[in-house]
Amino acid sequence: MLELNVSRNQLSDVLCGISNQRLYDTSDHRKTGIYEIMDRKETSYYFKNQKTSDQFCPLAEKIRIAVKNGQIDSRQAEQDIPQQ
């Protein structure tokens, strides 16, 4: 949107939220979704500070937690987790 000359303030004023998700198979052959949601408060914080708040948990971290807890297999998740 910035390329279309929509300002950060305009985006911040109209944006209700942003979501991102990944769908994975579970060990019992079902599907589970891992979600990242930035609500209006978080998007406003982002536009003011050019970073997410300390309370925000990014999708990659939620995926790491799901792998650690055995919810999803690490082989499925490796393409979605940046290498550290």
C-alpha positions in Angstrom: 0.0 0.0 0.0 2.9 2.4 0.7 3.9 2.0 -3.0 0.4 3.4 -3.8 1.1 6.5 -1.8 -1.1 5.4 1.1 0.5 6.8 4.2 1.4 4.9 7.4 -1.1 7.1 9.3 -3.9 6.3 6.8 -3.1 2.5 7.1 -3.0 2.8 10.9 -6.4 4.6 10.9 -8.3 1.9 8.8 -6.5 -1.3 9.7 -8.5 -3.4 12.1 -5.9 -6.2 12.3 -3.6 -8.5 10.4 -3.5 -12.3 10.6 -1.1 -14.9 9.3 -1.6 -18.7 9.7 0.0 -22.0 8.8 -1.8 -25.3 8.7 0.0 -28.5 9.8 -0.7 -32.2 10.2 -0.8 -33.5 13.8 0.6 -36.9 14.9 -3.0 -38.3 14.8 -3.4 -37.2 11.1 -5.6 -34.3 11.9 -5.0 -30.6 10.9 -4.1 -27.8 13.3 -3.6 -24.2 12.6 -0.9 -21.9 14.1 -2.0 -18.3 14.0 -0.4 -14.9 14.4 -2.8 -12.0 14.9 -2.0 -8.4 15.2 -5.1 -6.6 16.6 -5.8 -2.8 16.2 -3.7 -2.0 19.3 -0.7 -4.0 18.0 -0.9 -2.6 14.5 -1.1 1.0 16.0 2.0 0.2 18.1 3.8 -1.1 15.1 3.1 2.0 13.0 4.2 4.3 15.8 7.3 2.4 16.7 8.3 0.5 13.6 8.4 -2.7 15.6 6.0 -5.0 17.4 5.4 -4.7 21.1 7.2 -7.0 23.7 3.8 -8.8 24.2 3.5 -9.8 20.6 4.4 -13.4 19.8 5.4 -13.8 16.1 4.3 -16.7 14.0 7.7 -18.3 13.9 7.9 -18.3 17.7 4.4 -19.9 17.9 5.5 -22.6 15.5 8.6 -23.3 17.6 6.4 -23.6 20.7 4.1 -26.0 18.8 7.0 -28.1 17.8 8.5 -28.1 21.3 5.1 -29.1 22.7 4.7 -32.0 20.2 1.7 -30.4 18.5 3.4 -30.5 15.1 6.4 -32.3 13.6 9.6 -30.3 13.2 10.0 -31.5 9.6 6.8 -29.9 8.5 7.7 -26.7 10.3 11.3 -26.2 9.2 10.4 -24.2 6.1 8.4 -21.7 8.3 11.0 -21.2 11.0 14.0 -19.0 10.2 17.3 -20.6 11.0 18.9 -19.1 14.1 
